[in-house]
């Protein structure tokens, strides 16, 4: 049975929450980029190119979360349509027809074409044949961004209210090699896993070290904050001094899938089993601390 603290939630095409199937613990997981359901929107690229940037299978790889007492929030649409790991201020204003009437900020991701709405589907291939209207992007924010962020805040706040602390794991994947849209130089060979704690600002060090040491003990190479330190979903809702901790985990796709065909490879089952072991260690950590 689901823990009464949480309930299953689904908004068609937008998000779903899988509630705990074991007694709740102060952990919350979310997968904001694994969605493959494409909304009806005008673009100049194929469905496949819209989905290329998606964290395919990440929701399943972290599907152990409910079994250790943690809710799992999953976005259902592709990140290139609207990126939930961006602030609503990370708008690429050059994509907008006319003046964008809301606050913006200087965003390295938006400058690369990976802002709130992506300029490129992948590489240097434009997503659109025209500029977006203000109304189009506003509708996306209201329909997709705000519900997801509302639910992650609710899950974090309810967990915190119950336990006096909350540990948030933001789940992602990454291409094996750096590319033109990424913060590291094209051709960079990446580690098996990148753990991000927003350069030490989003989590207590012991929680981060536990993740790194557990993964390294399982045979994976791990990098901290390079090239990904975490973004909006890690930085916006964390406050370690108040026992609100967030980390990001990026899995190298070569571990579990063919990046060209998007098919699972021979390493999929092993990685999934090892992540479940990590989950058990995290549960032990958050339930034994005073």
N, C-alpha and C positions, 0 to 999 in steps of 0.2 A: 504493500500500500504506500501511497505517497505520504510524505510528511505533511501534517496539517498546516505547517508554517507557510507552505507554498502551494500553488495550484498550477495545473497545466493551462497554458494560454496559447492561443494561436490567432494571428491576424493574417488572413489569406494573402499570400504573396509577399508578406512583409517580415514576419518573425514568428517564432514559436519558443515556448519555454517548456523544457522537460523537467518536471519537479523531482525532488529526491525520492528514491525508493527505499532509503534507509534513514534512520534518525538524523535529523539535520545537524550539520556542523558549520562552523563559521567560515565556509568556503563558498565562493560563487565563481562559476566559469562562464565565459561567453566566447562565441565564434562569430565575429561580425562580417567575415569575408568569404564564408564557404557557400553562400547562396548561389544557385544556378537557375532560378526561375526568372526569366527575363520579362520585365514589364513591357507594356505596349508603348514604345517610344520611337520616334523617328531618328534613324541613324544611317550611316553609309557603309556599315560593315556587317559581316555575317554574325549569326548567333555564336558561332565558335569563337570569333575574335572578341565578342563581348565577354565570353566566359574565360578567356585565357588567363586573366589576372586573378581569377577566383581561387580561394584556398580549398580546392576540391578535396573532399574526404576529411577535412579537419574536424568537422562536427562529429563524424563517426570515430575518429581517432581519439578524441577526448570524450567519447560517449560513456566512459566509465563514471563520469562525474555524479550522476544521480545515485549510483550504487554505493558511493562513499558518503552520501548525505548532502550533496551540493546541487543546486539547480544549474541547468545549462541553458543559456539563452543563445538562440541561433537566428541569424538573419537569413532570409530566404532568397534575396535578390543579389545580383552581381555587384561587386564593389565599384566597377568602372562606371556603372549607372549612377550610383551615389555612394560615397565612401563614408561609412559610419565612424571610421577612425580619424576623422577630420573635424575640426571645429566648424560651426556654421559661419565663422569669419574667414575660413580658408577658401574663399571663392576666387577663381581665376576670372577677373573682371573682363579680360579680353575675349572671353567666350560669350559674354552677355550683350545682347542688343540693347543699346541705350545705357542709362545709368543704373547701377545696382543700388537700391535705396537703403541697404542695411550695412552695418559696420563690417569692415574687413581688416585683415592684418597682413603684414608681410609674411608670406608662407613659402618656405623652400619647396614643399611638396607641390603647391600650386604653380610655382615657377617651372617645375619639371613637367607639368601637365597632369599631375596626380592630386589635384585639389579636391574640393567637395564633390564636384562632378568632373570626371576626367576629360581632358582635351583629346587624349589619344586612347584608342582601344588597346594598343600595345605597340611598343617601339615608337616609330614615327608615323604610324598610320592614324590619321584623324578619325575620331569617332563620328563627327558630324559634318554635314555639308553646308551648314549655316550656323549662325550664332543662336544661342538659346534666348528665349524671351525671359524677362523678369518673372512673369507669371509661371512659366514652366519650372524654373528652378525653385521658386517659392512653393509650388505644389509638391515637388519632390521632398523638400525639407519637411513640410507638414505631414505628408503621407508616410514617409519612410524614416527620416532621421529622428524626428521628435518622438515617435512611438518607441523606437529602439532605446533611445537615451532615457526616456521616461521609465522603461522597464528595467534597465540596468540600475538606475538610481533606486528604484523601488526595491529591487532584490538586495542591493547593498545596504540600504537603510533598514530594511526589515531584519536582515541578518545581524546588523550592528545593534539594533534595538534589542534583539534577543540575547546576544552573546557579549555585548560590550566591545566587540572587535569584529573585523571582517578581513578576509584575505581573498583577493580577486585575481583570477588567472585569465588573462586575455590571450586567446589562442589563434595562432596564425601559421602560415607556411610561406616558404620563399623559394624562388628558383635557385638551382645549384650554383649558378654563375651570375655575377653582377651584370646589369644591363643598362641601357640608356635612360631608363626611367628611375633607376635606383640611386640611393645616396653614395654607394661605393662605385668605383670606376668599372666600366664595362670590362668583362673578362675576369673579374676578381673571383677566385675560387673560395666558396664560403664553407664555414664549419657545418657540422651536422645540425647543431642547434644554436640559436642565438637567444639569450635571455636578456630582457631589457627591464631596467628599474629606473628609467628616466635619469640616468647618470646619478643614481643613489638617492633620488628625491622621492620615489614613490613607494618604497617598502623598507621595512627593517632589514638589515643585512643578513641576519640569520636565516630568514625565509628564502632569500635569494641564494645564499650559499648552499642551503639544503637542496634546492633544485639543481644547481650546478653540480654539486658533489654526487648526487644520486644519478644524474644522467652520465657523468663521467665514469662512475662506478659500473654503469651498464655498458660502457664501451664507446660512448659517443664523444666526439670532439665538441667543445662548447665555447662560445664567445660571450662576453658580457658587454652589452650596449654597442657592439660593433658588428655590422653597420646599422643595427636597429635598436634604439633605446626605448621604444614605445612612443605612442602618440596620444591622441585626444582621450581615448578610453582609459589609458593608464594615468595620464597626468591630471585629468579634470576632476576625478572623484577620489583621489588618494590623499591621505593626510596621516603619514606614519606616526606623527607625534600624538594623534588622536586614535591610534590603533586601527587605522584604515589603510590597508596595504594593497598595492596593485603591482603585478608584474606582467610582462608580455613574454610569451614563448613562441619562437619562430622555428618551425621544423623544415629542414632541407627536403625538398620534394624528391630528390634522388633516393632518399631512404625508403620510399614507399610507392612511387609511381613513375611511369614513363611520362616525361614532361611533354612529349610530342603527341602521344596518343591519349594521354590522361588515364590510361589503364593502370590498375594496381600492379605492382611488381612483386617479386618473391619476398621482399622484405616487409611487406605490409603487416602480416600477422605478428611478426616479431616486434615491430615498432609499437603496434597497438597493445600488445601484452606488456611491453616495458613501460609504456605510458601509464597503464593501469597500476603497475608497481609504484611508479612515481606518485600516483594519486593516493595510494595507501600510505606512503610516507608523509604526504602532505596532511592527510587526515590525522595521522598520529601526532604530527607536529602541532597542529592547531587545537587539538583536544587535550594535549598534555601541558600546554603553557598555562600559567596562572592568569 
